[in-house]
């Protein structure tokens, strides 16, 4: 029996106003198309399109060329679209229909894939010869491999990112989950769906300035606190923000009952906390005995320099794999090429057996040509 090669890519963020979505640039798109052409099955693992910044119609106009090209090379092949937090609206109408119909708790494995809504139909129309299906919140790619975008981890992340703070407030004051917290996909949706709905609704007004736009606030604070600018003034500001302002703010947040958050926002802590949060999601959804593939944090791994025992192994015996992103973030990418875990343009390859394999698809030249 021939091996089925599945390519998994996450976080393309097509249509972002910043221009960080490299896959809309010719060089990077060509690399992505080569991956899609080589694969027997393509999985688009969340945040395919950026729906938090502008009206959906404008975004679809701008991403049509890239999606049409992907559709051309995947003609006759299965393409699985798993929505994430930035394109949650793709699946939101289907979830609402299920709620109105009294369907039971949201299935974590997509045993009953949601019937696509109008937005999913518009995407499918750009890829008419692909066998496009929508799966949410994830999909079983093998009996032992579950793939999901990973946005549910925000409910457990101890790094005080803006979206995590809002999620904590929604859980604390807007749900009846209690001290046990979320125990199912439906519970996680109760926490995150209101945030995504508001973000999308605001973005539909072309004159509005969505509060989630590019996650600028979280990244700006991180840059200040780490002195990432490199100069003496940057380091002084970083010391002030990182050692004084952030600890004080986090203490107040925890005192309000929204924690526990930690004042450490270093790169190491971002990795550790992200893996711990995703491991908790996998445990609560009952998938931590297999391979779990996710994206969302934009931090790929495990890479050759990573120790699998340092957060990548799951308590149930499985393992995490993060397939990274195709979005250029100069805050995290520091000129050291594909060795950097935030280097854009990675793909996770999955065969009939064994763990996923990560490849860095984009070269230095591809990224230099496409970055904003």
Backbone torsions as a table, in degrees:
resi	resn	phi	psi	omega
1	UNK	NA	133.2	-177.6
2	UNK	-70.7	145.9	177.2
3	UNK	-74.2	135.2	175.2
4	UNK	-93.8	118.5	-179.7
5	UNK	-94.9	117.5	178.9
6	UNK	-107.0	128.1	175.8
7	UNK	-104.1	129.0	-179.9
8	UNK	-117.9	123.2	176.6
9	UNK	-127.4	147.1	-176.8
10	UNK	-134.7	156.3	168.7
11	UNK	58.4	54.7	172.2
12	UNK	-75.8	-29.8	179.0
13	UNK	50.4	41.6	-179.3
14	UNK	-60.2	129.8	177.4
15	UNK	100.8	3.8	179.7
16	UNK	-67.2	142.4	-176.4
17	UNK	-71.7	-18.3	-177.7
18	UNK	-73.8	-19.0	-174.9
19	UNK	81.2	8.6	-179.4
20	UNK	-76.2	-8.9	-179.7
21	UNK	-79.4	88.7	-172.1
22	UNK	-60.5	-28.8	-174.7
23	UNK	-69.8	-5.9	170.8
24	UNK	-87.5	-8.1	178.6
25	UNK	-90.1	145.0	-172.7
26	UNK	-55.5	-43.6	-175.4
27	UNK	-65.1	-48.6	-178.6
28	UNK	-70.2	-38.3	178.7
29	UNK	-61.1	-39.2	178.0
30	UNK	-60.2	-40.9	178.4
31	UNK	-66.0	-41.3	179.6
32	UNK	-65.1	-41.0	179.8
33	UNK	-65.0	-35.4	177.2
34	UNK	-63.7	-38.8	176.7
35	UNK	-63.3	-49.5	-178.3
36	UNK	-62.4	-35.9	179.6
37	UNK	-69.9	-37.3	-179.7
38	UNK	-71.4	-32.4	-173.9
39	UNK	-75.1	151.2	171.1
40	UNK	-85.6	-23.8	179.1
41	UNK	-146.8	137.6	180.0
42	UNK	-115.7	131.4	176.2
43	UNK	-115.4	121.4	177.0
44	UNK	-100.0	100.3	-163.4
45	UNK	-92.6	54.8	171.5
46	UNK	95.1	149.2	-178.5
47	UNK	54.5	42.5	175.1
48	UNK	-64.1	-46.3	179.2
49	UNK	-123.9	151.7	-175.6
50	UNK	-95.2	105.4	-175.3
51	UNK	-108.3	12.9	-176.7
52	UNK	-103.4	-0.1	-171.8
53	UNK	-114.5	-31.5	-174.4
54	UNK	-143.2	165.9	175.0
55	UNK	-55.8	143.1	-175.4
56	UNK	-57.6	-38.9	-178.5
57	UNK	-60.5	-39.7	179.4
58	UNK	-67.7	-39.5	178.9
59	UNK	-63.8	-46.4	-178.7
60	UNK	-61.2	-37.6	176.7
61	UNK	-60.4	-41.5	-175.1
62	UNK	-76.8	-26.4	-176.7
63	UNK	-98.8	-3.4	-174.9
64	UNK	-57.4	-41.3	-177.4
65	UNK	-63.0	-45.2	-178.9
66	UNK	-66.6	-44.7	-178.7
67	UNK	-67.5	-36.3	177.0
68	UNK	-63.3	-40.6	179.2
69	UNK	-65.3	-41.3	177.4
70	UNK	-63.1	-42.0	179.1
71	UNK	-62.4	-34.7	-178.9
72	UNK	-65.6	-39.3	-176.9
73	UNK	-86.8	-10.3	177.0
74	UNK	-107.3	18.1	179.5
75	UNK	-57.0	128.0	179.5
76	UNK	80.6	1.1	-178.7
77	UNK	-109.1	152.6	173.1
78	UNK	-69.7	131.9	173.0
79	UNK	-125.5	120.4	-178.2
80	UNK	-106.0	121.7	178.6
81	UNK	-103.8	116.2	178.4
82	UNK	-111.0	104.8	-178.3
83	UNK	-62.8	154.0	176.9
84	UNK	-119.9	-151.8	-178.4
85	UNK	-80.7	-31.1	-178.6
86	UNK	-84.5	-13.9	175.1
87	UNK	-129.3	33.2	-179.2
88	UNK	-58.7	-27.0	-177.2
89	UNK	-63.3	-19.2	176.7
90	UNK	-58.9	-38.0	-174.8
91	UNK	-106.2	-13.9	-175.0
92	UNK	-54.9	-44.2	179.5
93	UNK	-62.2	-36.7	179.4
94	UNK	-66.7	-39.4	178.4
95	UNK	-65.5	-38.4	178.3
96	UNK	-65.7	-39.8	177.3
97	UNK	-61.0	-40.8	179.7
98	UNK	-64.8	-38.9	178.5
99	UNK	-65.1	-43.7	-179.7
100	UNK	-65.5	-30.6	-179.8
101	UNK	-83.2	-2.8	179.6
102	UNK	73.3	23.3	177.1
103	UNK	-64.8	146.7	-177.7
104	UNK	-63.4	-173.7	-177.6
105	UNK	-52.8	141.8	-179.6
106	UNK	-52.5	125.3	-179.1
107	UNK	-76.3	132.4	-177.9
108	UNK	-75.0	-17.4	-171.2
109	UNK	-107.6	4.0	-179.8
110	UNK	67.3	30.3	176.4
111	UNK	-60.0	-28.0	177.0
112	UNK	-124.5	79.8	-176.4
113	UNK	-55.3	136.2	-178.6
114	UNK	-64.8	141.3	176.2
115	UNK	-69.6	124.2	-175.1
116	UNK	-57.4	149.8	174.9
117	UNK	-99.1	-166.7	-174.2
118	UNK	-63.4	-39.2	-179.2
119	UNK	-65.4	-43.2	176.6
120	UNK	-63.0	-36.2	177.8
121	UNK	-64.5	-38.5	178.6
122	UNK	-64.2	-40.0	177.6
123	UNK	-65.9	-44.3	179.3
124	UNK	-61.1	-34.2	-179.9
125	UNK	-66.2	-24.8	176.8
126	UNK	-81.2	-12.3	-178.9
127	UNK	-130.5	57.4	-166.7
128	UNK	-65.6	-24.3	-177.4
129	UNK	-99.4	-1.4	174.9
130	UNK	-83.5	150.6	176.1
131	UNK	-89.4	75.5	-172.2
132	UNK	-83.5	129.5	172.5
133	UNK	-130.1	153.1	176.9
134	UNK	-108.4	128.7	177.3
135	UNK	-126.9	136.3	-178.3
136	UNK	-155.3	140.4	1.4
137	UNK	-81.7	2.5	178.7
138	UNK	-167.0	-174.2	-177.0
139	UNK	-147.9	140.5	172.1
140	UNK	-82.1	116.7	178.6
141	UNK	-90.7	-26.2	170.2
142	UNK	-145.3	172.9	178.7
143	UNK	-59.2	-26.0	-176.2
144	UNK	-115.9	14.1	-177.4
145	UNK	-131.6	118.0	178.6
146	UNK	-115.5	132.3	-179.4
147	UNK	-120.3	131.4	178.5
148	UNK	-147.9	155.8	-177.2
149	UNK	-61.9	-41.1	177.2
150	UNK	106.9	4.4	-175.4
151	UNK	-68.5	-18.5	176.7
152	UNK	-63.6	-19.9	-179.6
153	UNK	-63.3	-19.3	179.1
154	UNK	-61.4	-21.5	178.7
155	UNK	-74.0	-12.0	-177.9
156	UNK	-123.4	-6.5	-174.8
157	UNK	-67.5	130.6	-178.5
158	UNK	-91.9	-3.7	174.2
159	UNK	-81.2	129.2	-172.9
160	UNK	-78.0	61.1	172.2
161	UNK	-72.4	153.5	-175.4
162	UNK	-56.7	-47.2	-176.6
163	UNK	-65.8	-33.4	178.2
164	UNK	-68.2	-37.5	177.1
165	UNK	-64.1	-41.6	178.9
166	UNK	-66.5	-41.2	178.6
167	UNK	-61.2	-40.4	178.6
168	UNK	-63.8	-39.4	179.1
169	UNK	-67.2	-41.5	178.6
170	UNK	-63.1	-44.9	179.5
171	UNK	-62.1	-42.2	-175.0
172	UNK	-71.2	-43.9	-171.7
173	UNK	-110.2	-13.3	-174.8
174	UNK	-113.7	-0.4	178.3
175	UNK	-131.0	173.2	176.4
176	UNK	-116.7	33.9	-176.8
177	UNK	-71.0	-29.6	178.1
178	UNK	76.1	-167.4	-173.8
179	UNK	-66.0	-26.8	-178.3
180	UNK	-68.5	-25.2	-179.6
181	UNK	74.5	-168.6	-176.7
182	UNK	-67.6	139.0	-179.7
183	UNK	-127.5	2.7	-179.5
184	UNK	-154.2	168.5	176.6
185	UNK	-60.8	-37.2	178.8
186	UNK	-63.3	-37.0	177.2
187	UNK	-64.6	-43.2	178.3
188	UNK	-62.6	-39.4	178.5
189	UNK	-63.1	-34.5	178.1
190	UNK	-61.6	-28.3	179.7
191	UNK	-84.0	-47.8	-168.9
192	UNK	-93.7	-30.2	-174.5
193	UNK	-59.5	-40.1	177.6
194	UNK	-60.8	-34.2	178.8
195	UNK	-66.2	-46.5	-178.0
196	UNK	-67.3	-37.3	179.3
197	UNK	-63.4	-43.7	178.7
198	UNK	-64.9	-45.0	-179.6
199	UNK	-59.0	-44.2	-179.3
200	UNK	-66.6	-42.9	-178.1
201	UNK	-62.1	-41.9	179.3
202	UNK	-63.4	-40.4	-176.7
203	UNK	-66.5	-20.6	-179.0
204	UNK	-71.7	-16.7	174.6
205	UNK	-90.2	111.0	-174.8
206	UNK	-61.4	-18.8	-178.6
207	UNK	-93.8	-5.0	-177.4
208	UNK	-82.5	161.7	175.4
209	UNK	-120.8	91.3	-175.1
210	UNK	-56.1	137.1	-177.2
211	UNK	-68.2	-19.5	-177.9
212	UNK	-95.5	5.7	-173.4
213	UNK	-56.9	114.7	176.6
214	UNK	60.2	10.4	-176.7
215	UNK	52.0	34.1	-173.8
216	UNK	-59.8	-38.0	-175.4
217	UNK	-63.9	-48.7	-179.8
218	UNK	-61.0	-42.6	-178.7
219	UNK	-69.9	-36.4	179.3
220	UNK	-65.0	-43.0	178.0
221	UNK	-63.1	-41.9	179.5
222	UNK	-61.0	-42.7	179.9
223	UNK	-62.7	-44.0	179.2
224	UNK	-63.2	-47.2	-173.1
225	UNK	-68.5	-27.9	-178.3
226	UNK	-97.1	-3.0	-177.5
227	UNK	60.9	36.8	-170.9
228	UNK	-67.5	-14.6	177.9
229	UNK	-66.1	-27.6	172.5
230	UNK	100.3	-24.5	-177.2
231	UNK	-84.2	172.5	-179.7
232	UNK	-61.4	-43.5	179.8
233	UNK	-62.0	-39.0	178.8
234	UNK	-63.3	-41.0	-179.0
235	UNK	-67.5	-36.8	178.3
236	UNK	-67.0	-43.9	177.0
237	UNK	-63.1	-39.5	179.0
238	UNK	-61.4	-40.9	179.1
239	UNK	-63.4	-40.2	-179.3
240	UNK	-66.2	-47.7	-177.7
241	UNK	-70.9	-46.9	-174.2
242	UNK	-71.6	-32.5	-175.4
243	UNK	-101.8	-13.0	-177.0
244	UNK	-124.3	-61.7	-172.4
245	UNK	-65.3	-49.0	-176.7
246	UNK	-65.2	-48.1	177.7
247	UNK	-57.1	-39.0	179.6
248	UNK	-66.3	-43.1	-179.9
249	UNK	-65.3	-42.0	-179.6
250	UNK	-65.6	-38.9	177.4
251	UNK	-60.3	-41.1	178.9
252	UNK	-67.0	-40.2	179.0
253	UNK	-63.1	-45.5	179.3
254	UNK	-64.9	-37.7	179.2
255	UNK	-64.3	-27.0	179.0
256	UNK	-80.7	-0.7	177.7
257	UNK	86.4	17.7	-178.3
258	UNK	-99.2	-4.0	-176.2
259	UNK	-86.8	-160.9	8.0
260	UNK	-87.0	125.2	171.5
261	UNK	-107.3	157.1	179.7
262	UNK	-116.4	146.7	-178.7
263	UNK	-78.5	-7.6	-179.1
264	UNK	-78.6	116.6	178.5
265	UNK	-121.3	28.5	178.0
266	UNK	-68.7	165.2	178.8
267	UNK	-60.2	-40.8	179.4
268	UNK	-62.6	-40.1	-179.7
269	UNK	-71.6	-35.8	175.9
270	UNK	-59.6	-42.6	178.3
271	UNK	-66.8	-49.3	-176.9
272	UNK	-61.1	-48.1	-177.0
273	UNK	-66.3	-39.1	179.2
274	UNK	-63.0	-42.9	179.1
275	UNK	-67.6	-42.4	179.3
276	UNK	-62.4	-40.3	-179.8
277	UNK	-67.2	-41.5	179.6
278	UNK	-68.9	-36.1	176.2
279	UNK	-61.9	-37.6	178.6
280	UNK	-67.1	-40.1	176.5
281	UNK	-61.6	-46.1	-179.3
282	UNK	-61.1	-39.6	179.4
283	UNK	-65.0	-45.8	-176.6
284	UNK	-69.7	-28.8	177.7
285	UNK	-88.1	-4.6	176.2
286	UNK	74.9	30.8	-179.9
287	UNK	-119.2	14.8	-172.6
288	UNK	-84.3	9.2	175.6
289	UNK	-98.2	5.7	-179.9
290	UNK	-133.3	-167.8	176.0
291	UNK	-79.4	128.0	177.9
292	UNK	-119.4	118.9	-179.5
293	UNK	-105.0	133.3	179.8
294	UNK	-147.3	177.1	177.5
295	UNK	-134.8	-119.3	170.3
296	UNK	71.1	-53.4	-175.6
297	UNK	-80.6	-11.3	-178.9
298	UNK	68.5	5.6	-178.9
299	UNK	-104.6	103.5	-175.7
300	UNK	-72.3	156.7	176.0
301	UNK	162.0	171.7	-0.1
302	UNK	-75.7	135.5	176.5
303	UNK	-94.7	169.8	-179.1
304	UNK	-53.3	-31.7	-179.3
305	UNK	-81.4	-8.2	-178.1
306	UNK	-88.8	143.0	171.6
307	UNK	-91.5	118.1	-177.6
308	UNK	-56.8	-28.2	-178.6
309	UNK	-73.9	-9.7	-176.9
310	UNK	-93.6	57.4	173.8
311	UNK	103.6	-15.0	-176.0
312	UNK	-83.5	-22.6	179.6
313	UNK	-86.3	137.9	-175.8
314	UNK	-93.9	149.1	-177.1
315	UNK	-61.8	-24.8	179.8
316	UNK	-84.3	-0.8	179.0
317	UNK	107.5	-5.1	179.5
318	UNK	-90.0	-165.2	-177.3
319	UNK	-146.5	145.9	175.7
320	UNK	-91.7	144.9	169.3
321	UNK	-136.4	128.0	176.7
322	UNK	-109.4	123.3	-175.5
323	UNK	-89.7	11.3	172.6
324	UNK	71.4	-154.9	-176.6
325	UNK	-142.1	172.7	174.2
326	UNK	-117.0	28.7	-178.8
327	UNK	-113.4	130.7	-178.9
328	UNK	-84.4	121.1	179.6
329	UNK	-123.9	101.2	-175.6
330	UNK	-66.4	-17.5	177.0
331	UNK	-62.5	-36.0	-174.8
332	UNK	-105.8	-28.4	-178.4
333	UNK	-88.6	115.1	-170.2
334	UNK	-114.3	39.0	173.0
335	UNK	76.5	8.8	-177.5
336	UNK	-102.0	19.1	170.4
337	UNK	67.1	-155.7	-170.6
338	UNK	-68.1	-10.1	174.2
339	UNK	-70.1	-21.5	178.1
340	UNK	-72.6	128.2	-177.4
341	UNK	-65.3	-17.1	177.6
342	UNK	-96.4	7.1	178.9
343	UNK	-59.5	129.0	-176.4
344	UNK	-76.2	158.3	172.3
345	UNK	91.5	42.1	177.2
346	UNK	-104.3	155.9	176.3
347	UNK	-135.1	140.7	173.4
348	UNK	-101.1	124.0	178.4
349	UNK	-100.0	136.5	-179.5
350	UNK	-130.2	128.8	176.3
351	UNK	-103.3	-159.8	-178.3
352	UNK	-76.5	-18.3	177.1
353	UNK	-152.9	169.4	-179.8
354	UNK	81.9	170.1	-178.7
355	UNK	-76.1	163.2	174.7
356	UNK	-62.3	152.9	177.6
357	UNK	-118.6	129.4	-179.2
358	UNK	-94.2	133.6	174.0
359	UNK	-123.5	139.7	171.0
360	UNK	-91.8	113.1	-172.0
361	UNK	-88.9	-36.6	-175.0
362	UNK	-86.5	137.7	176.3
363	UNK	-89.8	171.3	175.3
364	UNK	-56.8	-40.4	-179.7
365	UNK	-65.6	-40.0	178.4
366	UNK	-61.4	-44.5	-177.9
367	UNK	-69.3	-42.5	179.7
368	UNK	-61.9	-36.0	-179.0
369	UNK	-74.4	-25.4	-173.7
370	UNK	-104.3	-17.9	-173.5
371	UNK	-68.4	150.8	-177.5
372	UNK	-70.5	NA	NA
